Amino acid sequence: MRILVIEDDASVAEFLCGGLREAGHTVDHADNGKDGLFLATTETYDAMVIDRMLPAVDGLSVVRTLRASDNDTPVIILSALGQVDDRVKGLQAGGDDYLTKPFAFSELEARLEALVRRQRGGTGAPETTLTVGPLEMDLLKREVRRDGELIELQPRDFQLLEYLMRHAGQVVTRTMLLEKVWDYHFDPQTNVIDVHISRLRSKIDKGQPQALIQTVRGAGYKIGG
């Protein structure tokens, strides 16, 4: 799943994002409501985890704005406020679930999966594959095939390829990859992206008449299109 976490507490955010990534999910993070709302309205997610008390724009306002714009992505609201009235307000704002801090990560993950299953069951067939030309990615089995032939990828390479495929035909900058795939909000001045792109190409494009992953000089990378 691709999940957005909007949480301003650095330790909680690290706990959440780290656990979700270890579980195989793709995670974006914002530490305030304004940036979180921007991501939520410009990117596509399977689910969102939103803290109730956020700087810039509070969590309930973020959820209300999403619902007012017909964004029905499942949302779990996190809060230290656990009284019945607090939970009711969270659900009335448009949250699908409400989890009180402190919480067990296993419970959060189970609730996320339940919400996504429920929504997919009510909206037709879920998106389980990404396809770009002869390349197909199975998001459930975590498998990639080109022309039906299985390609073995390491977890980080899978995340990198998934991001490129979700933005097929678009130029993806190094900054975008550092932020979205590595969760770096600074340039570490390393060749980490080049190494992973090179490894992806060696597995996906090597010996093929058509190279899928393109370098756009001075801009970034693009797959397909």
PyRosetta script that sets phi, psi and omega in degrees:
from pyrosetta import init, pose_from_sequence

init()
pose = pose_from_sequence("MRILVIEDDASVAEFLCGGLREAGHTVDHADNGKDGLFLATTETYDAMVIDRMLPAVDGLSVVRTLRASDNDTPVIILSALGQVDDRVKGLQAGGDDYLTKPFAFSELEARLEALVRRQRGGTGAPETTLTVGPLEMDLLKREVRRDGELIELQPRDFQLLEYLMRHAGQVVTRTMLLEKVWDYHFDPQTNVIDVHISRLRSKIDKGQPQALIQTVRGAGYKIGG")
pose.set_psi(1, 153.9)
pose.set_omega(1, 172.7)
pose.set_phi(2, -105.2)
pose.set_psi(2, 122.3)
pose.set_omega(2, -169.9)
pose.set_phi(3, -126.2)
pose.set_psi(3, 138.3)
pose.set_omega(3, 173.7)
pose.set_phi(4, -103.2)
pose.set_psi(4, 127.5)
pose.set_omega(4, 175.6)
pose.set_phi(5, -112.3)
pose.set_psi(5, 122.0)
pose.set_omega(5, 175.6)
pose.set_phi(6, -114.0)
pose.set_psi(6, 103.6)
pose.set_omega(6, -173.6)
pose.set_phi(7, -151.4)
pose.set_psi(7, 126.8)
pose.set_omega(7, -176.7)
pose.set_phi(8, -90.8)
pose.set_psi(8, -17.0)
pose.set_omega(8, 177.5)
pose.set_phi(9, -77.7)
pose.set_psi(9, 115.1)
pose.set_omega(9, -172.9)
pose.set_phi(10, -60.2)
pose.set_psi(10, -40.4)
pose.set_omega(10, -177.6)
pose.set_phi(11, -70.4)
pose.set_psi(11, -39.7)
pose.set_omega(11, 177.5)
pose.set_phi(12, -66.3)
pose.set_psi(12, -42.1)
pose.set_omega(12, -179.9)
pose.set_phi(13, -62.9)
pose.set_psi(13, -42.5)
pose.set_omega(13, 179.4)
pose.set_phi(14, -63.6)
pose.set_psi(14, -41.8)
pose.set_omega(14, 178.0)
pose.set_phi(15, -61.2)
pose.set_psi(15, -47.0)
pose.set_omega(15, -177.8)
pose.set_phi(16, -67.1)
pose.set_psi(16, -55.1)
pose.set_omega(16, -175.5)
pose.set_phi(17, -63.4)
pose.set_psi(17, -41.3)
pose.set_omega(17, 179.2)
pose.set_phi(18, -62.9)
pose.set_psi(18, -44.8)
pose.set_omega(18, -179.7)
pose.set_phi(19, -64.8)
pose.set_psi(19, -41.1)
pose.set_omega(19, -179.3)
pose.set_phi(20, -67.9)
pose.set_psi(20, -38.9)
pose.set_omega(20, 178.6)
pose.set_phi(21, -67.9)
pose.set_psi(21, -40.2)
pose.set_omega(21, 177.8)
pose.set_phi(22, -62.2)
pose.set_psi(22, -29.0)
pose.set_omega(22, 178.6)
pose.set_phi(23, -80.8)
pose.set_psi(23, 0.5)
pose.set_omega(23, 175.5)
pose.set_phi(24, 97.8)
pose.set_psi(24, 6.9)
pose.set_omega(24, -178.8)
pose.set_phi(25, -90.6)
pose.set_psi(25, 156.6)
pose.set_omega(25, 172.8)
pose.set_phi(26, -94.9)
pose.set_psi(26, 127.2)
pose.set_omega(26, -171.1)
pose.set_phi(27, -127.0)
pose.set_psi(27, 132.8)
pose.set_omega(27, 168.0)
pose.set_phi(28, -109.7)
pose.set_psi(28, 149.2)
pose.set_omega(28, -177.7)
pose.set_phi(29, -134.1)
pose.set_psi(29, 139.2)
pose.set_omega(29, 171.4)
pose.set_phi(30, -129.9)
pose.set_psi(30, 142.8)
pose.set_omega(30, -177.5)
pose.set_phi(31, -103.7)
pose.set_psi(31, 13.7)
pose.set_omega(31, 174.4)
pose.set_phi(32, -154.2)
pose.set_psi(32, 161.2)
pose.set_omega(32, -174.6)
pose.set_phi(33, -67.5)
pose.set_psi(33, -34.0)
pose.set_omega(33, -178.7)
pose.set_phi(34, -64.9)
pose.set_psi(34, -50.4)
pose.set_omega(34, 179.4)
pose.set_phi(35, -67.0)
pose.set_psi(35, -36.2)
pose.set_omega(35, 179.1)
pose.set_phi(36, -63.9)
pose.set_psi(36, -41.5)
pose.set_omega(36, 179.0)
pose.set_phi(37, -65.3)
pose.set_psi(37, -37.3)
pose.set_omega(37, 177.8)
pose.set_phi(38, -61.6)
pose.set_psi(38, -47.8)
pose.set_omega(38, 179.0)
pose.set_phi(39, -62.5)
pose.set_psi(39, -43.2)
pose.set_omega(39, -176.4)
pose.set_phi(40, -63.1)
pose.set_psi(40, -28.2)
pose.set_omega(40, -177.0)
pose.set_phi(41, -99.3)
pose.set_psi(41, -8.6)
pose.set_omega(41, -179.3)
pose.set_phi(42, -115.0)
pose.set_psi(42, -12.3)
pose.set_omega(42, 178.9)
pose.set_phi(43, -120.4)
pose.set_psi(43, 167.7)
pose.set_omega(43, -179.9)
pose.set_phi(44, -111.2)
pose.set_psi(44, 127.9)
pose.set_omega(44, -178.0)
pose.set_phi(45, -128.2)
pose.set_psi(45, 153.9)
pose.set_omega(45, 174.0)
pose.set_phi(46, -82.2)
pose.set_psi(46, -28.4)
pose.set_omega(46, -179.6)
pose.set_phi(47, -162.3)
pose.set_psi(47, 161.9)
pose.set_omega(47, 177.7)
pose.set_phi(48, -133.9)
pose.set_psi(48, 144.6)
pose.set_omega(48, 173.4)
pose.set_phi(49, -118.3)
pose.set_psi(49, 116.4)
pose.set_omega(49, -171.4)
pose.set_phi(50, -125.2)
pose.set_psi(50, 123.0)
pose.set_omega(50, 175.7)
pose.set_phi(51, -71.2)
pose.set_psi(51, 144.7)
pose.set_omega(51, -176.1)
pose.set_phi(52, -72.9)
pose.set_psi(52, -42.1)
pose.set_omega(52, -175.5)
pose.set_phi(53, -103.2)
pose.set_psi(53, 102.9)
pose.set_omega(53, -176.0)
pose.set_phi(54, -126.1)
pose.set_psi(54, 150.6)
pose.set_omega(54, 172.2)
pose.set_phi(55, -74.0)
pose.set_psi(55, 161.2)
pose.set_omega(55, 178.4)
pose.set_phi(56, 74.2)
pose.set_psi(56, -64.8)
pose.set_omega(56, 176.1)
pose.set_phi(57, -137.3)
pose.set_psi(57, 126.9)
pose.set_omega(57, -176.7)
pose.set_phi(58, -71.4)
pose.set_psi(58, 159.4)
pose.set_omega(58, -174.0)
pose.set_phi(59, -59.0)
pose.set_psi(59, -41.2)
pose.set_omega(59, -178.9)
pose.set_phi(60, -65.8)
pose.set_psi(60, -35.6)
pose.set_omega(60, 177.3)
pose.set_phi(61, -67.0)
pose.set_psi(61, -36.9)
pose.set_omega(61, 176.0)
pose.set_phi(62, -59.4)
pose.set_psi(62, -47.4)
pose.set_omega(62, -178.2)
pose.set_phi(63, -65.2)
pose.set_psi(63, -43.9)
pose.set_omega(63, 179.6)
pose.set_phi(64, -59.7)
pose.set_psi(64, -41.7)
pose.set_omega(64, -179.9)
pose.set_phi(65, -64.3)
pose.set_psi(65, -41.1)
pose.set_omega(65, 178.1)
pose.set_phi(66, -62.5)
pose.set_psi(66, -47.0)
pose.set_omega(66, -178.6)
pose.set_phi(67, -65.7)
pose.set_psi(67, -35.1)
pose.set_omega(67, 179.4)
pose.set_phi(68, -66.8)
pose.set_psi(68, -24.3)
pose.set_omega(68, 179.1)
pose.set_phi(69, -97.9)
pose.set_psi(69, 16.5)
pose.set_omega(69, 177.4)
pose.set_phi(70, 65.4)
pose.set_psi(70, 25.6)
pose.set_omega(70, 173.1)
pose.set_phi(71, -86.2)
pose.set_psi(71, 112.8)
pose.set_omega(71, -174.9)
pose.set_phi(72, -106.1)
pose.set_psi(72, 21.5)
pose.set_omega(72, 176.9)
pose.set_phi(73, -58.3)
pose.set_psi(73, 132.7)
pose.set_omega(73, 179.9)
pose.set_phi(74, -58.2)
pose.set_psi(74, 136.4)
pose.set_omega(74, -177.9)
pose.set_phi(75, -128.2)
pose.set_psi(75, 129.9)
pose.set_omega(75, 168.0)
pose.set_phi(76, -104.7)
pose.set_psi(76, 126.0)
pose.set_omega(76, 177.2)
pose.set_phi(77, -93.3)
pose.set_psi(77, 129.5)
pose.set_omega(77, 175.7)
pose.set_phi(78, -102.7)
pose.set_psi(78, 139.8)
pose.set_omega(78, 178.6)
pose.set_phi(79, -162.3)
pose.set_psi(79, 149.8)
pose.set_omega(79, 172.2)
pose.set_phi(80, -81.5)
pose.set_psi(80, -11.0)
pose.set_omega(80, 178.8)
pose.set_phi(81, -86.9)
pose.set_psi(81, 112.9)
pose.set_omega(81, -172.0)
pose.set_phi(82, -119.4)
pose.set_psi(82, 11.0)
pose.set_omega(82, 178.1)
pose.set_phi(83, -70.6)
pose.set_psi(83, 159.3)
pose.set_omega(83, -178.1)
pose.set_phi(84, -55.6)
pose.set_psi(84, -45.1)
pose.set_omega(84, -179.1)
pose.set_phi(85, -60.8)
pose.set_psi(85, -36.9)
pose.set_omega(85, 179.1)
pose.set_phi(86, -65.0)
pose.set_psi(86, -44.0)
pose.set_omega(86, -180.0)
pose.set_phi(87, -65.2)
pose.set_psi(87, -40.3)
pose.set_omega(87, 179.4)
pose.set_phi(88, -61.6)
pose.set_psi(88, -43.6)
pose.set_omega(88, 179.4)
pose.set_phi(89, -62.0)
pose.set_psi(89, -38.5)
pose.set_omega(89, 179.1)
pose.set_phi(90, -64.4)
pose.set_psi(90, -42.9)
pose.set_omega(90, 179.7)
pose.set_phi(91, -70.8)
pose.set_psi(91, -37.1)
pose.set_omega(91, 178.6)
pose.set_phi(92, -67.1)
pose.set_psi(92, -28.5)
pose.set_omega(92, 178.2)
pose.set_phi(93, -71.2)
pose.set_psi(93, -16.8)
pose.set_omega(93, 178.7)
pose.set_phi(94, 123.2)
pose.set_psi(94, 2.3)
pose.set_omega(94, 177.1)
pose.set_phi(95, -68.6)
pose.set_psi(95, 147.0)
pose.set_omega(95, 178.8)
pose.set_phi(96, -91.5)
pose.set_psi(96, -21.8)
pose.set_omega(96, 179.4)
pose.set_phi(97, -154.9)
pose.set_psi(97, 162.4)
pose.set_omega(97, -175.4)
pose.set_phi(98, -140.6)
pose.set_psi(98, 121.0)
pose.set_omega(98, -177.0)
pose.set_phi(99, -121.5)
pose.set_psi(99, 127.8)
pose.set_omega(99, -176.5)
pose.set_phi(100, -89.4)
pose.set_psi(100, 134.8)
pose.set_omega(100, 174.6)
pose.set_phi(101, -77.1)
pose.set_psi(101, 145.9)
pose.set_omega(101, -8.0)
pose.set_phi(102, -74.1)
pose.set_psi(102, 157.6)
pose.set_omega(102, -176.7)
pose.set_phi(103, -140.2)
pose.set_psi(103, 161.2)
pose.set_omega(103, 176.2)
pose.set_phi(104, -88.7)
pose.set_psi(104, 134.2)
pose.set_omega(104, -179.3)
pose.set_phi(105, -58.4)
pose.set_psi(105, -39.1)
pose.set_omega(105, -178.6)
pose.set_phi(106, -60.3)
pose.set_psi(106, -35.2)
pose.set_omega(106, 178.3)
pose.set_phi(107, -70.1)
pose.set_psi(107, -42.4)
pose.set_omega(107, 178.1)
pose.set_phi(108, -59.4)
pose.set_psi(108, -47.2)
pose.set_omega(108, -178.6)
pose.set_phi(109, -62.8)
pose.set_psi(109, -41.4)
pose.set_omega(109, 179.4)
pose.set_phi(110, -63.7)
pose.set_psi(110, -39.4)
pose.set_omega(110, 179.4)
pose.set_phi(111, -68.3)
pose.set_psi(111, -39.6)
pose.set_omega(111, 177.0)
pose.set_phi(112, -60.2)
pose.set_psi(112, -47.7)
pose.set_omega(112, -178.9)
pose.set_phi(113, -63.0)
pose.set_psi(113, -38.1)
pose.set_omega(113, 179.4)
pose.set_phi(114, -65.9)
pose.set_psi(114, -41.7)
pose.set_omega(114, 179.8)
pose.set_phi(115, -64.7)
pose.set_psi(115, -42.3)
pose.set_omega(115, -179.6)
pose.set_phi(116, -67.2)
pose.set_psi(116, -41.1)
pose.set_omega(116, 177.0)
pose.set_phi(117, -60.4)
pose.set_psi(117, -43.1)
pose.set_omega(117, -178.3)
pose.set_phi(118, -63.1)
pose.set_psi(118, -44.7)
pose.set_omega(118, -178.9)
pose.set_phi(119, -67.2)
pose.set_psi(119, -43.2)
pose.set_omega(119, -179.4)
pose.set_phi(120, -64.5)
pose.set_psi(120, -34.3)
pose.set_omega(120, 179.1)
pose.set_phi(121, -67.7)
pose.set_psi(121, -23.8)
pose.set_omega(121, -178.0)
pose.set_phi(122, -99.2)
pose.set_psi(122, -4.9)
pose.set_omega(122, -176.3)
pose.set_phi(123, -123.5)
pose.set_psi(123, 21.3)
pose.set_omega(123, 178.6)
pose.set_phi(124, 91.8)
pose.set_psi(124, -162.5)
pose.set_omega(124, -175.6)
pose.set_phi(125, -66.8)
pose.set_psi(125, 134.5)
pose.set_omega(125, 179.3)
pose.set_phi(126, -75.9)
pose.set_psi(126, 159.7)
pose.set_omega(126, 173.5)
pose.set_phi(127, -78.4)
pose.set_psi(127, 109.9)
pose.set_omega(127, -179.0)
pose.set_phi(128, -115.3)
pose.set_psi(128, -9.7)
pose.set_omega(128, 179.9)
pose.set_phi(129, -137.1)
pose.set_psi(129, 151.5)
pose.set_omega(129, 171.0)
pose.set_phi(130, -118.5)
pose.set_psi(130, 137.6)
pose.set_omega(130, -177.4)
pose.set_phi(131, -132.5)
pose.set_psi(131, 129.6)
pose.set_omega(131, 173.8)
pose.set_phi(132, -133.6)
pose.set_psi(132, 105.8)
pose.set_omega(132, -177.1)
pose.set_phi(133, 57.2)
pose.set_psi(133, -127.0)
pose.set_omega(133, -178.3)
pose.set_phi(134, -82.7)
pose.set_psi(134, 1.7)
pose.set_omega(134, -175.6)
pose.set_phi(135, -98.4)
pose.set_psi(135, 130.0)
pose.set_omega(135, 179.4)
pose.set_phi(136, -130.8)
pose.set_psi(136, 132.4)
pose.set_omega(136, 178.4)
pose.set_phi(137, -115.6)
pose.set_psi(137, 123.8)
pose.set_omega(137, 176.6)
pose.set_phi(138, -93.9)
pose.set_psi(138, 110.5)
pose.set_omega(138, -174.7)
pose.set_phi(139, -73.8)
pose.set_psi(139, -22.8)
pose.set_omega(139, -179.9)
pose.set_phi(140, -83.6)
pose.set_psi(140, -47.0)
pose.set_omega(140, -179.6)
pose.set_phi(141, -82.4)
pose.set_psi(141, -10.8)
pose.set_omega(141, -177.2)
pose.set_phi(142, 58.5)
pose.set_psi(142, 46.5)
pose.set_omega(142, -178.9)
pose.set_phi(143, -122.6)
pose.set_psi(143, 148.5)
pose.set_omega(143, 176.9)
pose.set_phi(144, -125.5)
pose.set_psi(144, 134.7)
pose.set_omega(144, 177.8)
pose.set_phi(145, -133.4)
pose.set_psi(145, 143.2)
pose.set_omega(145, 170.7)
pose.set_phi(146, -119.7)
pose.set_psi(146, 122.5)
pose.set_omega(146, -175.6)
pose.set_phi(147, 52.7)
pose.set_psi(147, 36.3)
pose.set_omega(147, 176.3)
pose.set_phi(148, 84.8)
pose.set_psi(148, -7.4)
pose.set_omega(148, -178.3)
pose.set_phi(149, -92.2)
pose.set_psi(149, 127.1)
pose.set_omega(149, -176.9)
pose.set_phi(150, -67.0)
pose.set_psi(150, 135.8)
pose.set_omega(150, 177.4)
pose.set_phi(151, -118.1)
pose.set_psi(151, 120.6)
pose.set_omega(151, -179.9)
pose.set_phi(152, -81.3)
pose.set_psi(152, 125.0)
pose.set_omega(152, 179.7)
pose.set_phi(153, -127.5)
pose.set_psi(153, 145.3)
pose.set_omega(153, 172.7)
pose.set_phi(154, -74.8)
pose.set_psi(154, 157.4)
pose.set_omega(154, -175.4)
pose.set_phi(155, -51.9)
pose.set_psi(155, -45.1)
pose.set_omega(155, -178.7)
pose.set_phi(156, -67.2)
pose.set_psi(156, -38.2)
pose.set_omega(156, 177.5)
pose.set_phi(157, -65.3)
pose.set_psi(157, -36.1)
pose.set_omega(157, 176.9)
pose.set_phi(158, -63.0)
pose.set_psi(158, -45.3)
pose.set_omega(158, 179.0)
pose.set_phi(159, -61.2)
pose.set_psi(159, -43.5)
pose.set_omega(159, 179.9)
pose.set_phi(160, -61.7)
pose.set_psi(160, -46.6)
pose.set_omega(160, -179.8)
pose.set_phi(161, -65.7)
pose.set_psi(161, -39.3)
pose.set_omega(161, 178.5)
pose.set_phi(162, -60.1)
pose.set_psi(162, -43.3)
pose.set_omega(162, -179.8)
pose.set_phi(163, -63.9)
pose.set_psi(163, -43.5)
pose.set_omega(163, 178.4)
pose.set_phi(164, -61.6)
pose.set_psi(164, -42.4)
pose.set_omega(164, -177.9)
pose.set_phi(165, -69.8)
pose.set_psi(165, -33.6)
pose.set_omega(165, 176.9)
pose.set_phi(166, -68.4)
pose.set_psi(166, -18.9)
pose.set_omega(166, 178.6)
pose.set_phi(167, -117.9)
pose.set_psi(167, 35.7)
pose.set_omega(167, -177.9)
pose.set_phi(168, -54.8)
pose.set_psi(168, 135.8)
pose.set_omega(168, 179.6)
pose.set_phi(169, 84.4)
pose.set_psi(169, -6.9)
pose.set_omega(169, -179.7)
pose.set_phi(170, -107.7)
pose.set_psi(170, 149.6)
pose.set_omega(170, 174.7)
pose.set_phi(171, -79.8)
pose.set_psi(171, 124.7)
pose.set_omega(171, 178.7)
pose.set_phi(172, -106.8)
pose.set_psi(172, 120.6)
pose.set_omega(172, -175.8)
pose.set_phi(173, -79.3)
pose.set_psi(173, 164.1)
pose.set_omega(173, 176.6)
pose.set_phi(174, -62.3)
pose.set_psi(174, -38.4)
pose.set_omega(174, 179.1)
pose.set_phi(175, -62.0)
pose.set_psi(175, -42.3)
pose.set_omega(175, 178.6)
pose.set_phi(176, -61.5)
pose.set_psi(176, -43.1)
pose.set_omega(176, -179.2)
pose.set_phi(177, -66.7)
pose.set_psi(177, -41.7)
pose.set_omega(177, 178.8)
pose.set_phi(178, -61.0)
pose.set_psi(178, -40.7)
pose.set_omega(178, -177.5)
pose.set_phi(179, -76.0)
pose.set_psi(179, -43.9)
pose.set_omega(179, -171.3)
pose.set_phi(180, -86.1)
pose.set_psi(180, -31.6)
pose.set_omega(180, -176.7)
pose.set_phi(181, -99.9)
pose.set_psi(181, -39.0)
pose.set_omega(181, -178.1)
pose.set_phi(182, -103.3)
pose.set_psi(182, -9.4)
pose.set_omega(182, -177.7)
pose.set_phi(183, 60.8)
pose.set_psi(183, 32.2)
pose.set_omega(183, 173.1)
pose.set_phi(184, -93.7)
pose.set_psi(184, 129.9)
pose.set_omega(184, 176.4)
pose.set_phi(185, -109.1)
pose.set_psi(185, 30.4)
pose.set_omega(185, 175.9)
pose.set_phi(186, -156.6)
pose.set_psi(186, 162.9)
pose.set_omega(186, 178.2)
pose.set_phi(187, -90.2)
pose.set_psi(187, 113.1)
pose.set_omega(187, -177.9)
pose.set_phi(188, -73.6)
pose.set_psi(188, -0.3)
pose.set_omega(188, 179.0)
pose.set_phi(189, 57.4)
pose.set_psi(189, 42.3)
pose.set_omega(189, 175.6)
pose.set_phi(190, -124.4)
pose.set_psi(190, 172.2)
pose.set_omega(190, 179.2)
pose.set_phi(191, -99.6)
pose.set_psi(191, 29.1)
pose.set_omega(191, -175.1)
pose.set_phi(192, -57.5)
pose.set_psi(192, -40.8)
pose.set_omega(192, -179.5)
pose.set_phi(193, -67.0)
pose.set_psi(193, -44.1)
pose.set_omega(193, -179.7)
pose.set_phi(194, -59.6)
pose.set_psi(194, -41.2)
pose.set_omega(194, -180.0)
pose.set_phi(195, -61.7)
pose.set_psi(195, -46.1)
pose.set_omega(195, -177.2)
pose.set_phi(196, -72.2)
pose.set_psi(196, -37.9)
pose.set_omega(196, 176.7)
pose.set_phi(197, -62.8)
pose.set_psi(197, -44.5)
pose.set_omega(197, 179.1)
pose.set_phi(198, -60.6)
pose.set_psi(198, -40.6)
pose.set_omega(198, 179.8)
pose.set_phi(199, -68.2)
pose.set_psi(199, -38.8)
pose.set_omega(199, 177.0)
pose.set_phi(200, -61.7)
pose.set_psi(200, -45.8)
pose.set_omega(200, -178.9)
pose.set_phi(201, -61.7)
pose.set_psi(201, -39.0)
pose.set_omega(201, -178.1)
pose.set_phi(202, -64.6)
pose.set_psi(202, -24.6)
pose.set_omega(202, -178.7)
pose.set_phi(203, -97.8)
pose.set_psi(203, -30.2)
pose.set_omega(203, -174.4)
pose.set_phi(204, -97.8)
pose.set_psi(204, -40.3)
pose.set_omega(204, -172.3)
pose.set_phi(205, -105.6)
pose.set_psi(205, -14.9)
pose.set_omega(205, -174.6)
pose.set_phi(206, -60.7)
pose.set_psi(206, 126.4)
pose.set_omega(206, 178.0)
pose.set_phi(207, 76.9)
pose.set_psi(207, 4.2)
pose.set_omega(207, -179.1)
pose.set_phi(208, -96.5)
pose.set_psi(208, 145.0)
pose.set_omega(208, 179.5)
pose.set_phi(209, -69.2)
pose.set_psi(209, -23.6)
pose.set_omega(209, -178.3)
pose.set_phi(210, -119.7)
pose.set_psi(210, 117.8)
pose.set_omega(210, 176.2)
pose.set_phi(211, -83.6)
pose.set_psi(211, 123.9)
pose.set_omega(211, -177.0)
pose.set_phi(212, -85.7)
pose.set_psi(212, -37.9)
pose.set_omega(212, -177.2)
pose.set_phi(213, -91.9)
pose.set_psi(213, 118.5)
pose.set_omega(213, -175.9)
pose.set_phi(214, -112.2)
pose.set_psi(214, 144.6)
pose.set_omega(214, 171.5)
pose.set_phi(215, -94.8)
pose.set_psi(215, 124.4)
pose.set_omega(215, 176.6)
pose.set_phi(216, -100.3)
pose.set_psi(216, 104.0)
pose.set_omega(216, -170.6)
pose.set_phi(217, -54.3)
pose.set_psi(217, 127.6)
pose.set_omega(217, 178.0)
pose.set_phi(218, 78.7)
pose.set_psi(218, -0.6)
pose.set_omega(218, -176.2)
pose.set_phi(219, -125.5)
pose.set_psi(219, -51.4)
pose.set_omega(219, -177.2)
pose.set_phi(220, 160.1)
pose.set_psi(220, -133.9)
pose.set_omega(220, -176.2)
pose.set_phi(221, -135.1)
pose.set_psi(221, 158.4)
pose.set_omega(221, -179.9)
pose.set_phi(222, -148.8)
pose.set_psi(222, 143.8)
pose.set_omega(222, 174.0)
pose.set_phi(223, -120.7)
pose.set_psi(223, 130.3)
pose.set_omega(223, 179.9)
pose.set_phi(224, 71.2)
pose.set_psi(224, 177.5)
pose.set_omega(224, 176.6)
pose.set_phi(225, 77.5)
pose.dump_pdb("model.pdb")
